[in-house]
Amino acid sequence: MNLETTYLGLKLSNPLIVGASPFSEEVHVACQLQDAGASAFVMRSLFEEQIDAEQRALIHLIETPAESNAEATSYFPAFAEYQLTPDRYLKQIENLRAALSIPVIASLNGCRPGGWTDYAAKMESAGASAIELNLYQLATDPALDAEQVENEMLETVSLVTAAVNIPVSVKLSPFHTSPVNFAVALERVGATGIVLFNRFYQPDFDIEQLEAKSQLKLSDPSELLLRLRWLSIISPHLRGSLSATGGIHSSDDIVKAILAGANTVQLVSVLLKHGPRVLFSLLDGLEGWMKEHEYDSINEFRGAMNLKRCADPAAFERANYVRILQSWRV
Ligand SMILES: Cc1cc2nc3c(=O)[nH]c(=O)nc-3n(C[C@H](O)[C@H](O)[C@H](O)COP(=O)(O)O)c2cc1C
């Protein structure tokens, strides 16, 4: 049975990769994940704001906020509060590369064009096999229209891709008016792959203190459905790779993501909940399903349930929407 897959031009032994998370902090944990079967490793992110802060410190301007709005700057963690400083991040790429035989993908997190994007080249020099660029952004300025937001993101992606010779994937939010149009545009400016989707850690309201409460809840499998929908829609239109992240907790979830068109699946919550050894059973389950359905390789069924053969995917989706609402009886 051949579980091999190609992701961002990298040959991987199977589609299960460790998603961006604190797992990259400890080399011995990364080794356990590799030993249990992970085929690649995405590091936790280095943030635009961290790199900006360091660059300002270098020019002795650390006391001067980068933004005209000092309050906005104070929302962010202080420089020392980040788990990895930019220098330590590069050192950690080297450490992981030295200890692991699987590819190490560094993660840059930012969306505005700027000098921070040069860090991609430093990540490449430190040994990263690829870069995952997370474009996390919540547009709240009513003066900023969708085209401006996306143009800035495209410029950022082209700065990063121009700075390196290694492949760059882009981790997207689902909140684009036309995700498929944007994914194709990302390929045009040099992205080699798309990662669907960022999870938004939505604050709850504390109605006693009248405060917003930040919270980080691990995912559950219901979150996969949004990914399946967009993988199925986007995958027929891309030349590059697709990775699913969000809500993958079982081997059935992995099969579904591949049927929808994913080259790889990224796992975080399931690994945080159950530890590295869960990878053994996930791989076993994937192999068992392939055997039962007489598939010898991942490529034989990748994308088998995408919307490639659907003449009008928008009408198909809308028809399903109408039918499901009509099916409810009181
Ligand atoms: C504790 C924690 C830290 C994370 N850190 C990052 C990060 O630094 N960069 C990033 O792009 N995603 C980060 N993520 C998001 C994950 O990479 C992943 O996209 C998300 O958890 C959905 O996958 P899951 O359902 O397998 O958890 C983090 C998630 C968790 C739970």
The ligand as an SDF file (V2000), in Angstrom:
LIG
                    3D

 31 33  0  0  0  0  0  0  0  0999 V2000
   -2.1570   25.8890   20.9810 C   0  0  0  0  0  0  0  0  0  0  0  0
   -2.2340   26.1910   19.5080 C   0  0  0  0  0  0  0  0  0  0  0  0
   -1.2720   27.0120   18.9320 C   0  0  0  0  0  0  0  0  0  0  0  0
   -1.3440   27.3150   17.5750 C   0  0  0  0  0  0  0  0  0  0  0  0
   -0.3930   28.1210   17.0150 N   0  0  0  0  0  0  0  0  0  0  0  0
   -0.4670   28.4190   15.7040 C   0  0  0  0  0  0  0  0  0  0  0  0
    0.5260   29.2440   15.1000 C   0  0  0  0  0  0  0  0  0  0  0  0
    1.4690   29.7040   15.7270 O   0  0  0  0  0  0  0  0  0  0  0  0
    0.3720   29.5220   13.7620 N   0  0  0  0  0  0  0  0  0  0  0  0
   -0.6560   29.0320   13.0140 C   0  0  0  0  0  0  0  0  0  0  0  0
   -0.7290   29.2890   11.8110 O   0  0  0  0  0  0  0  0  0  0  0  0
   -1.6030   28.2470   13.5700 N   0  0  0  0  0  0  0  0  0  0  0  0
   -1.5220   27.9380   14.8730 C   0  0  0  0  0  0  0  0  0  0  0  0
   -2.4770   27.1360   15.4350 N   0  0  0  0  0  0  0  0  0  0  0  0
   -3.5940   26.6490   14.5810 C   0  0  0  0  0  0  0  0  0  0  0  0
   -3.3040   25.2260   14.0820 C   0  0  0  0  0  0  0  0  0  0  0  0
   -2.1620   25.1770   13.2650 O   0  0  0  0  0  0  0  0  0  0  0  0
   -4.4850   24.6430   13.3030 C   0  0  0  0  0  0  0  0  0  0  0  0
   -4.6870   25.3650   12.1130 O   0  0  0  0  0  0  0  0  0  0  0  0
   -5.8030   24.6670   14.0860 C   0  0  0  0  0  0  0  0  0  0  0  0
   -5.5820   24.2530   15.4240 O   0  0  0  0  0  0  0  0  0  0  0  0
   -6.8280   23.7490   13.4400 C   0  0  0  0  0  0  0  0  0  0  0  0
   -6.3810   22.4220   13.4240 O   0  0  0  0  0  0  0  0  0  0  0  0
   -6.9190   21.3300   14.4800 P   0  0  0  0  0  0  0  0  0  0  0  0
   -8.3690   21.2180   14.3020 O   0  0  0  0  0  0  0  0  0  0  0  0
   -6.1620   20.0760   14.1210 O   0  0  0  0  0  0  0  0  0  0  0  0
   -6.5420   21.8340   15.8480 O   0  0  0  0  0  0  0  0  0  0  0  0
   -2.4090   26.8000   16.7810 C   0  0  0  0  0  0  0  0  0  0  0  0
   -3.3680   25.9710   17.3940 C   0  0  0  0  0  0  0  0  0  0  0  0
   -3.2910   25.6600   18.7220 C   0  0  0  0  0  0  0  0  0  0  0  0
   -4.3320   24.7610   19.3230 C   0  0  0  0  0  0  0  0  0  0  0  0
  1  2  1  0
  2  3  1  0
  2 30  2  0
  3  4  2  0
  4  5  1  0
  4 28  1  0
  5  6  2  0
  6  7  1  0
  6 13  1  0
  7  8  2  0
  7  9  1  0
  9 10  1  0
 10 11  2  0
 10 12  1  0
 12 13  2  0
 13 14  1  0
 14 15  1  0
 14 28  1  0
 15 16  1  0
 16 17  1  0
 16 18  1  0
 18 19  1  0
 18 20  1  0
 20 21  1  0
 20 22  1  0
 22 23  1  0
 23 24  1  0
 24 25  2  0
 24 26  1  0
 24 27  1  0
 28 29  2  0
 29 30  1  0
 30 31  1  0
M  END
$$$$
